[in-house]
Amino acid sequence: MEIVEGIKTRRSIGLVKPDPVPQELIEQILEAGTYAPNHFRTEPWRFFVLTGEGRNKLGNVFEEITAAKFEDPNSEDNQKKIEKAKKNPLRAPVIIAVGVEPSERKNVIKKEEYAAVNSAIQNMLLASHSLGLGAIWRTGDICYHEKVKNFFGLSEAGEIVAFVYIGYANMEAPKVKKTNFKELTTWID
Ligand SMILES: Cc1cc2nc3c(=O)[nH]c(=O)nc-3n(C[C@H](O)[C@H](O)[C@H](O)COP(=O)(O)O)c2cc1C
């Protein structure tokens, strides 16, 4: 796939089939992540691949975090919300949680470590698309929760930046309306 065409045809695919994704494809996606630009070559990305039961382990963490939000976690309404959070990781056969571990080197600017990881995530979304897979970057408050950080064994300074849900698309790519770049661009001669 030609690169600009790939960029323009990639869409967030939130609905995928439960069919497994070959490990070889997941590895290509991970490798694409590592080719992102990163200042001072700090390679601040960390990847966690969740499949099968691994997704339920994350679901248990989501359950615990969601239950702790409510004064009355046992109410029927709140039980539904807790159950939904627990099941969220089952929406795709593969989740790649992408974390940042910012370098402690003096010259490194923390926000640039996030910039590098965000670039890695976009590489991974584009690689998924070019391999015929659907993918979506998911976050929400839960993504940045201390318990999620601990589940993945990240350091105090580290954080999960994205849950990339991946599978074979079970929906049409949504149409997208873009603001013309001309409206967002100032040329300075
Ligand atoms: C930092 C970030 C967090 C996102 N989190 C979510 C999310 O939690 N749930 C979701 O459905 N989409 C999420 N998205 C995907 C956006 O909704 C999606 O990229 C946007 O609607 C544009 O659609 P497109 O990716 O098809 O161009 C996130 C995207 C980014 C960059």
The ligand as an SDF file (V2000), in Angstrom:
LIG
                    3D

 31 33  0  0  0  0  0  0  0  0999 V2000
   -5.3390    9.9510   22.2980 C   0  0  0  0  0  0  0  0  0  0  0  0
   -6.5120    9.2750   21.6240 C   0  0  0  0  0  0  0  0  0  0  0  0
   -7.4190    8.5920   22.3950 C   0  0  0  0  0  0  0  0  0  0  0  0
   -8.5200    7.9560   21.8040 C   0  0  0  0  0  0  0  0  0  0  0  0
   -9.3930    7.2570   22.6010 N   0  0  0  0  0  0  0  0  0  0  0  0
  -10.4760    6.7000   22.0450 C   0  0  0  0  0  0  0  0  0  0  0  0
  -11.4060    5.9960   22.8490 C   0  0  0  0  0  0  0  0  0  0  0  0
  -11.2290    5.8610   24.0530 O   0  0  0  0  0  0  0  0  0  0  0  0
  -12.4880    5.4460   22.2510 N   0  0  0  0  0  0  0  0  0  0  0  0
  -12.7020    5.5600   20.8980 C   0  0  0  0  0  0  0  0  0  0  0  0
  -13.7170    5.0720   20.4080 O   0  0  0  0  0  0  0  0  0  0  0  0
  -11.8040    6.1880   20.0980 N   0  0  0  0  0  0  0  0  0  0  0  0
  -10.7180    6.7630   20.6390 C   0  0  0  0  0  0  0  0  0  0  0  0
   -9.7920    7.3830   19.8370 N   0  0  0  0  0  0  0  0  0  0  0  0
   -9.9640    7.3390   18.3740 C   0  0  0  0  0  0  0  0  0  0  0  0
  -10.6410    8.5960   17.8640 C   0  0  0  0  0  0  0  0  0  0  0  0
  -11.9810    8.6230   18.2910 O   0  0  0  0  0  0  0  0  0  0  0  0
  -10.5720    8.5970   16.3210 C   0  0  0  0  0  0  0  0  0  0  0  0
   -9.2270    8.6330   15.9310 O   0  0  0  0  0  0  0  0  0  0  0  0
  -11.3210    9.7840   15.7450 C   0  0  0  0  0  0  0  0  0  0  0  0
  -12.6920    9.6080   15.8800 O   0  0  0  0  0  0  0  0  0  0  0  0
  -11.0160    9.9980   14.2620 C   0  0  0  0  0  0  0  0  0  0  0  0
  -11.3850    8.8520   13.5300 O   0  0  0  0  0  0  0  0  0  0  0  0
  -10.3310    8.1060   12.5820 P   0  0  0  0  0  0  0  0  0  0  0  0
   -9.2710    7.5190   13.4830 O   0  0  0  0  0  0  0  0  0  0  0  0
  -11.1470    7.0560   11.8690 O   0  0  0  0  0  0  0  0  0  0  0  0
   -9.7620    9.1160   11.6450 O   0  0  0  0  0  0  0  0  0  0  0  0
   -8.7020    8.0220   20.3910 C   0  0  0  0  0  0  0  0  0  0  0  0
   -7.7520    8.7180   19.6220 C   0  0  0  0  0  0  0  0  0  0  0  0
   -6.6730    9.3370   20.2240 C   0  0  0  0  0  0  0  0  0  0  0  0
   -5.6710   10.0730   19.3670 C   0  0  0  0  0  0  0  0  0  0  0  0
  1  2  1  0
  2  3  1  0
  2 30  2  0
  3  4  2  0
  4  5  1  0
  4 28  1  0
  5  6  2  0
  6  7  1  0
  6 13  1  0
  7  8  2  0
  7  9  1  0
  9 10  1  0
 10 11  2  0
 10 12  1  0
 12 13  2  0
 13 14  1  0
 14 15  1  0
 14 28  1  0
 15 16  1  0
 16 17  1  0
 16 18  1  0
 18 19  1  0
 18 20  1  0
 20 21  1  0
 20 22  1  0
 22 23  1  0
 23 24  1  0
 24 25  2  0
 24 26  1  0
 24 27  1  0
 28 29  2  0
 29 30  1  0
 30 31  1  0
M  END
$$$$
